[in-house]
């Protein structure tokens, strides 16, 4: 049984999705939320397998912020959905750990199929979608890559500063910029992203 949370700021749409998806014999909708804060609370308390999350919340891309709150965690799997065909949104969703990105115009059976694949641990991005996302995701600068490589080797911020001959505050500012740009919340997620995108090679 797939335990599902729906995050959608339009109540009528949320109710419709809950009724539609909850009618599936192996999907249980454990709740709906209409913003980032209530969504985060529901997810933490309900421990769902999958979250179906609208990118736009209250006119802003708050769904991506909610996704970022859970970056680096194995569960739940986030399926982002949107009415916007935006490669920038797609790139951010992938960078922050989403397992799928579907259109609000997709038929119900397509959404159900994606939810099942997400629950089974699969990432549901086609080659064209991944290529488009990579074009939209800027690569780090040479200095930023040097920082990421030192982090991968286990260096602390103080050690990075000493190795690169810069101030600790400069390293801390650089780390904040990298986290914000790539939508990650911790060092290990940043390193994982850099490996996945081929910016650095894994140690060893």
C-alpha positions in Angstrom: 0.0 0.0 0.0 1.4 3.4 -1.0 0.9 6.1 1.6 0.5 9.4 -0.2 0.5 13.1 0.9 -0.8 15.7 -1.5 0.5 19.3 -1.3 -1.6 21.7 -3.3 -2.7 25.2 -2.5 -6.0 25.0 -4.3 -8.4 23.1 -2.1 -10.7 22.0 -4.9 -7.8 20.5 -6.8 -6.4 18.9 -3.7 -9.8 17.3 -2.9 -10.2 16.1 -6.5 -6.8 14.5 -6.5 -7.4 12.9 -3.1 -10.6 11.4 -4.3 -9.2 10.2 -7.6 -6.0 8.8 -6.3 -7.5 7.4 -3.1 -9.8 5.4 -5.2 -6.9 3.3 -6.4 -6.8 0.0 -4.5 -3.2 0.3 -3.4 -3.0 4.0 -2.6 -4.0 5.6 0.7 -4.1 9.4 0.8 -3.1 10.2 4.4 -3.7 13.9 4.1 -3.5 17.1 2.0 -1.7 20.3 2.8 -2.0 23.8 1.2 1.4 25.3 1.9 5.0 24.5 2.8 4.6 24.7 6.6 1.6 22.5 6.9 3.1 20.2 4.2 6.3 19.7 6.2 4.3 19.0 9.4 2.1 16.5 7.7 5.0 14.7 6.1 7.0 14.5 9.3 4.0 13.2 11.3 2.4 11.0 8.6 5.6 9.4 7.2 4.3 8.9 3.7 6.0 6.8 1.0 5.3 9.5 -1.7 4.5 13.2 -1.8 2.7 14.6 -4.8 3.7 18.3 -4.6 2.6 21.2 -6.7 5.6 23.4 -7.6 3.8 26.7 -7.1 2.4 27.5 -3.7 0.7 30.8 -3.1 2.0 32.2 -6.3 5.7 31.3 -5.6 7.7 28.1 -6.1 7.2 27.1 -2.5 6.8 23.5 -3.5 10.4 23.4 -4.5 11.3 24.9 -1.1 9.4 22.1 0.6 11.2 19.6 -1.5 14.5 21.2 -0.4 13.5 20.7 3.2 13.8 17.0 2.7 16.8 16.9 0.4 19.2 14.2 1.1 16.6 11.9 2.8 15.7 8.5 1.4 12.0 9.0 2.1 9.5 10.2 1.1 9.8 10.2 -2.7 8.8 13.6 -4.1 6.8 13.7 -7.3 6.6 17.3 -8.4 3.8 18.4 -10.7 3.1 21.7 -12.4 1.2 23.5 -15.0 4.4 25.3 -16.1 6.7 23.8 -18.7 9.8 25.4 -17.2 13.3 23.9 -17.5 14.4 26.1 -14.6 11.8 24.5 -12.3 12.7 21.1 -13.7 16.4 21.6 -13.0 15.7 22.8 -9.5 13.4 19.8 -8.8 16.0 17.3 -9.9 18.8 19.1 -8.0 16.7 19.0 -4.8 16.0 15.3 -5.1 12.7 14.9 -6.8 12.1 11.5 -8.4 9.6 12.7 -11.0 8.2 15.8 -12.6 4.7 15.6 -14.2 2.4 18.0 -15.9 -0.9 18.9 -14.4 -2.3 18.1 -17.8 -1.2 14.5 -17.6 -4.0 11.9 -17.6 -4.9 10.3 -14.3 -3.5 7.0 -15.3 -0.1 8.5 -16.1 0.1 10.1 -12.6 -0.9 6.8 -11.0 1.9 5.1 -12.9 4.4 7.6 -11.8 3.4 7.3 -8.2 3.9 3.5 -8.3 7.3 3.9 -9.9 8.3 6.5 -7.3 7.1 4.2 -4.5 9.2 1.4 -5.9 12.3 3.6 -5.7 12.6 4.6 -9.3 13.5 8.1 -10.7 11.0 8.9 -13.5 12.9 11.2 -15.9 13.2 10.6 -19.6 16.5 11.4 -21.4 15.1 14.5 -23.0 14.0 15.8 -19.7 17.4 15.2 -18.1 19.2 16.9 -20.9 17.0 19.9 -20.7 17.5 20.1 -16.9 21.3 19.9 -17.2 21.3 22.8 -19.7 19.4 24.8 -17.2 21.7 24.0 -14.2 24.8 26.1 -14.2 28.1 24.3 -13.4 30.2 25.5 -10.4 33.1 27.8 -11.0 36.7 26.4 -10.8 37.0 27.8 -7.2 33.6 26.3 -6.2 34.6 22.9 -7.6 37.8 23.1 -5.6 35.7 23.7 -2.5 33.3 20.8 -3.3 36.3 18.5 -3.8 37.7 19.4 -0.5 34.3 18.8 1.2 34.2 15.4 -0.5 37.5 14.6 1.1 36.0 15.4 4.5 37.5 18.8 5.1 35.7 21.2 7.5 35.0 24.8 6.5 38.0 25.9 8.5 40.2 23.3 6.7 38.9 24.5 3.3 39.7 28.1 4.2 43.3 27.1 5.2 43.8 25.0 2.1 42.5 27.7 -0.3 44.1 30.6 1.6 40.8 32.4 2.2 38.8 33.6 5.2 36.4 31.2 7.0 33.6 33.7 6.4 34.3 33.5 2.6 34.0 29.7 2.7 30.7 30.0 4.7 29.3 32.5 2.2 30.3 30.3 -0.7 28.6 27.3 0.9 25.4 29.2 1.4 25.4 30.3 -2.3 26.0 26.8 -3.5 23.2 25.4 -1.3 20.8 28.1 -2.5 21.8 27.7 -6.2 21.4 24.0 -6.3 18.6 23.6 -3.8 20.4 21.4 -1.4 20.4 21.6 2.4 23.7 19.9 3.4 27.2 19.1 2.4 26.6 15.5 1.5 23.7 16.4 -0.8 25.9 18.9 -2.6 28.7 16.4 -3.1 26.1 13.8 -4.3 24.8 16.3 -6.9 28.3 17.2 -8.1 29.1 13.5 -8.6 25.8 12.9 -10.4 26.3 15.8 -12.8 29.9 14.7 -13.5 31.4 17.9 -12.1 33.7 15.8 -9.8 34.8 12.2 -9.8 34.1 10.1 -6.6 37.1 9.8 -4.3 39.1 6.6 -5.0 
